[in-house]
Amino acid sequence: MSSRPRAYVHLALSMSSSTHPETAAEVVVVVVGCGISALTTAVHLLETFGSGRLLVGIYGDLTQLNQTTSCGCAGLWLPFHIEPQDKVRDWARSTYQRFLQDAENPDTGVRFVPAYQFYPKPPESLPYWHADVLDLAVIGRDQRPEATLASSARTESTAVADTMPSFPDGYSYALQWRTAVVDMPRYLEWLVARFRRLGGIFWNENSGEPPLPLQRLTDVVRRCRIPTTNRMTIVVNATGLGARTLCADSELRPALGVLVRVRYPMRFVLQVAGGPLGDPQYPTYVIPRNEELCTCGGTVLFDLPAAEQERLVQLSTIADHLEPEQIPPIARDMLERCRQLYKPWQNKDVALSVAEVWSGLRPVRTGGVRLELERWPAAGEANNADASRWIIHNYGHGGGGVTVSWGCAAAATELVRSLCETIDTASCGNA
């Protein structure tokens, strides 16, 4: 049996006058969600199988793309509040490699920049992902890079001490590496366009109405009006924090993040580990967004009272320029910490223009990322031995959704491949 399935379907991807495509697909995949995990999974499926091998559709509201947590987040490659470590490393490594490819296309909004994590003392150990990134070194306050510590043959040592930013007060060492920063609005739009070019569809697009909220995850099959002639339906659950309700998953915990977008062409990532700016609930960092904006952070606030969480979630404001009185206290404190982190901003002549205050909820999961198969009974098809319906869960990425996006997408694709191979050798054998 071949590990690469041949064509499963004969379909026309044009939308009919109803809300679903007319198709004779044997395998239909419905990706639920519209954030980075949903879009990368949908794109990876089509890149792997092609639109002639299975029908892939997204059930999500494109008009709300800019309201997703993915769109508002900082867009940094860095494992953050995400488990389990062994799997995260593999997923993050795959994503780093994909971002290296995407960075070659300026339309994606992906680029690689130097990153510096400052320490008050020499770091006792390197992060578990240290061998998977480029140009990693430990730097002292008055030193050039001491050594390139990543042993990968891909790593190129780069002397950056002459151009690196000044150390903030209270910090004497820095871990330096090259990391990906992603202009998330641009990248999500690029993913949508790529999904379309590859033959993907949006189930609700021709209905003229946004998709209705789901009470249960399995309702999506009825909402999409998937024909009963297909032999397998796979739902990819990439709903993020929404899975807490859809799956009754009590291990999901919202972690409130507040960010400030500043008009400043930052050239590198700055953050701290410990020290005076290293409060775990109020981490201090500056991350490039694009050529004009950078992101200042941040917060990681768990278990807030419902009313307080709702108040802070409503903070998001976008404008050409926010006046000081329009910036909430939590964001003003954040900017003051970032001034301490980046010394050029301490100059009284530097007036930072605030373009956005953003807040959102990270889907942190106590048991780690949920990426697994689940089968559910197909109502009305109990006597049809050939019909099967499956859910692939892909949620709970905490603060690392961007970091593991393509790695998790690849893992979900392999689960789809394994399911397709169970249909029969006629559908899944060599072409």
N, C-alpha and C positions, 0 to 999 in steps of 0.2 A: 504494500500500500504506500503510495506516495505521501510525503509529509506536506506537500503543497497541493491543496484540492484543485480540481479542474473546475470548469464552469458549472455552477449549480443552477443557474437561472436563465430563463429567456424572458426579457422584460422590456417594456417601453417606459422610459423614465419621465415622459411628459405627464403633467398632472391632468387628471380628468376634471370634469365640472364638479365632482364631489370633492371631499376633503382628503382623499387618499389616491395614490397612483394605481392605475390598472397594471397589475403584474401577475405573472404566473410563477413568482419566485418560490423555490423550494425552501430557501433560507432567507428570512427577513430579520434584520437587526434594527431595533429601535433604541437609539441613545437618548436617554432622558436627562436633560440639563443643557446649559448653554454657557458654561464656564470653561476654563482651560482644560479640565479633565475630560469633559464631554467632547469638546472640539478636537483635541489631540487624539482621543480614542477613535472618533469617527473618521478622521483623516487617515490615521494609521491603518484602520481596517481596509479602507479603499486603496491605500498605497500598497498593501500586502496582497489583497485578493483581486482588485480591480472591480469596476462597476458591473462587469458581466459575470461575476462569480457569486455575488450575493447583493441583495438590496439593503442599503444602509440609509436610514432616515433619522433625523434629529427631531425630537419632540421638545421644543423650547421656543421661547418668545424672543425673536431677534430684536424687536423694538426695545427690549429691556437689556440688551447686551451691555450697555454702559452702566447699568445698575448692578451688575454682578460683582461679587467679591473679587473675582479674578481681574476685572477691569480696574478696580480701584487700588488693588494691592501694589506693593513696591516693585514687584517684578524682578526680584533678585534670585540668582541661583545660590542657595545656601540652605542645607537641611536645618529646619527650625521647628521645634515643637512637633516632631513627627517620629513615629516608631512603626515597626521594629527596626533596629539599627542595621541588621545584616541585610534585610531586604531593601531598606531605604538606600543603602550604599549602592547596590546594584542598579536600582531605578534611577538614582541621581547621576550615576556615571553614564548611563545610557542617554539621559537628558542632556548632560553636559556635551556629549559628543554630537547630539542632534543640533544643539544650539551653535556649535562650531560651524556646522553646515549652513544653518539658517542665517548666521551672521554674514555670510558671503552675499546674501541678497538684501540690499538696503531697504526693500519694501517691507521686510518682516519687522523692522524695529528692534532687532536683536543685535547687540554688540558686546564686545569683550573689553573690560577695563581693569586697571589695577585695583585690588581691594586691600585694605589695611585694617587689621583688627588689633587694637592697642591693648597692652597689658601693663599693669603696674610693676610686675616682676617677670622674669623669664618664664614663658609657658612651660608647665611641668610635662606636658605631652602634646602631641600633635592631634588635630581632629581626625576622626576615623576615616574621613574622605581625603586625607592629605595626598595620597599617591595618585589621585584621580584628576588633579587639576594641574594647570600649567604654572610654571614660574614660582613655585612655593619656596619661601625662605623666611628665616627669622632675622629681624633687623633690630639692632640696638639704636638708641637715641642718636649717638654720634658715630655710627658705623655704616659702612656699606653692607649689603646683604652678606651674612656670614656663610651661608651655604644654600645650595638648592637641595632641599630635603626630599622632594618627590623623586622616586627612583625610576619613574616611567621613562622609556626611551623617547616618548613624545615631548617630554619637558625640555624647554629651552631656558637656560639661565639668563636672566636679564638684570643688569645693574640699574636699579631704579632709585637709589638713595639720593641722587642729585636732584631728582624731580619729584620725589615723594613729599607729601604735606608735612608740616611741622607736627611734632608730638604734642598732644594736649597736656596741660599741667596735670601732674600726678601719674603720668605714664612714661615708661622708659623703654619698652620693647614693643615690637609689632610683628605680627604674622602677615606676610604679604603673599598674594597669589593673583592670578588672573581669573576673573569670574564673568559670567554673563549677566547683563542687565537688559531688561525687556520693556520696551514701551508698550504696555499691555493693551491700550485701546487699538493701537496700530496692529499688534500681533493678532489679536482676536479677529479683527476685520480681515486680516490676511488669511487666517485659518478658515474663516467662513468662505472666502472666495476660492481657496484651494479645495475645500470640500465640494463646492459646486462644480468646479472644473473637473474633479475626479468622478462626478456622476452622482453625488449625494443629493438627497432631497430633504426638505423641511415639511413634515407631515401636515402642518396646519397652514401652510403658506397661502394656499388659494381659498381658504375659508373666509378671508376678510376679517377674522377675529383672532385675538391671541388665544393660545391654548388654555383651556380651563384648568384650574388647579386640580391636582389629583388627590383623592381621598385615600386611595391605595395605589401602590405601584403598578399592580396588575391591571388597573383601570385603563392604562395607556393602550392596551391592545384593542379594547372596544373604541376608545377615542380615535385611534388611527384607522379604524375600520379595516384591519388587516384581513385579507381573504382567508377563508378556512382551507383553501386548496394547498397552502404551503405546508411543508412537512416539518418545519421547525421555525419557531419564533424565539428570538433571543432579545431580551431587554437588558440594556446596559444602564445600571443605576449610577449616574454621576451627578446626583442631586445635592452633594455637599451636606450642609447642615440640615437641609430638608429631609434627609434620610432619618433624622431623629423621629419625625412624625410618620413618614411613609413606611418605615421599617420598625417602628417602636424601639429604636436603638437608644437605650439609656446610657450607653457608653460615650455618646457624642456630647461634648461640652463646648458651648460657645466661648471663645476668647476674644474679647473686644479689642480691636486695633484702631487707633486714631493716628492719622498721618496729616502732614502739612506739605503742600506742594508750593515750592518757592521758585521764582524766576531767577535762575542762576545756572550757568553752563558748567556744572560740576564734571570733573574729569576722572574721578575715582570714587570708590566706595569707602566710607569711613565708618567704623563701629568700634565698640569696646568690649572687653571681657573683664568684669570685675572693676574695682577701683571706684572713684567718686561718681562716675557717670554710668555705672554698671548695674543699677537696680533692675532685677529681673522683671518687675512689673512695669517699669518705665525704661526700657532699653533705649540707648541713644545711638542714632545712626543717621547718615546722610547717603543717599543712593541716587545716582543719575537716573532721570526718567527719559529724557530725550535731549536734543541739542539746546533746548531752552529752559527746561524744568528739571528740578531735582526734588527728591522726596526726603522729608525730615521726619524722624520718628523717635519714639513710638510708644505704644502701650501693649501690654499683654495682661488683660484683666479678666479673671475668672469669677464665676459665681456672684455676679453683681445682683442686687435686688432688681426685680423685673422693671420697676418704674425707672430706676437709675440707668439700667441698660438701654431701655427704650429712649430715654432722653439723650444719651450719648450717641446712639445709633442715628438719631435725627440731626446730628451736628453738620453733616455733609453740606458744604457750600462751595460753589464754583463762581468765579468772577474774573474779570480782567485784572482787578486789583481789589483786595479786601482791606478796608480801613482797620486800624487797630481795634476800634470798638466792635468790629464785626468778628474778630477772632476770639473764640471762647478761651477761658483761662487755661484749660488743659492743653490747648494748642500753643498758647503763649509760653507756658512753661517748657514745652517741648522745644520751641525755637531757642529759648535761652540756653538749654542744655546743648543744642547743636552749635550755638555760638562758642561755647566752651570747647567743643570737640574740634571745630575748624577755626583756627586762629585768625585767618584773614577776615572772618565775619565779626571779629571783636573790634575792628577799626570803626570808630564812630562815624566815619564818612561812608561806610557801607550800609545802605538802606535796603533791606530785603523786602521785595515785593511778593506778598502772599497771593497766590492765584487760586488755591483750593484748600479747604479743610475737608478731609474724608474720614469716615468711620465705617467699620464693617465688622463682621463676626467670623473669626476663623473656625473651621470645623475640626476641633481637636478631639481625637478619639482615644479614650483611656486604653483600650485594647489594641491600639495601633490601627494602621490603614486596613480597611476591609476590602480585600480584593480576592473574591472567591465566587464559586458557582453555587446557585441554589435552584432547585427544580420546584415548580409549582404545578398543581393539577390543572389541566386544560378543561374548563367547564364545557360540557356537551360533547367532549371527544373521548370519553372514557373507554369507548369501544374501538377507538381508532389507534391501533398499535403503532402506526407510523408517525402519528402527530406527537410532538413534544414541545414544551415551552420551558424556557430557562431564564434565569436572571443572573447577570454577572454584576456583582457589586464592585464599585470602584469609588470609594468615598472615605472621608476621615483623614484627609491629608494635612490637617493642622495648618501650620504656617509654611508648609513646604509644597503646596500644590503645584506651583510653577517648577520647583526644583525636581520633582519626580514625575512630571506630567507625561513625558514621552516614554519613560521607563514603565510606568503603569499602563500606558496605552499599549505598549508592546506585550505586556503580560496579559492584558485583557484580550488582545488579538490572538494570542496562543490558546487561550481558553475557547475562543470561537473556533479556531482551527480544530481543536480536539473534539468539540461537539459535532462539527461538520463531518469529521471522519467516522462518526458513529452511525451516520445515516445508512450508507451502504457503499460497497466498493464501486458500484456503477457511477455514483455521484461524486465520489471522492478519489477515484483512482487517477491514473495518468490520463491526460487529454489525448 
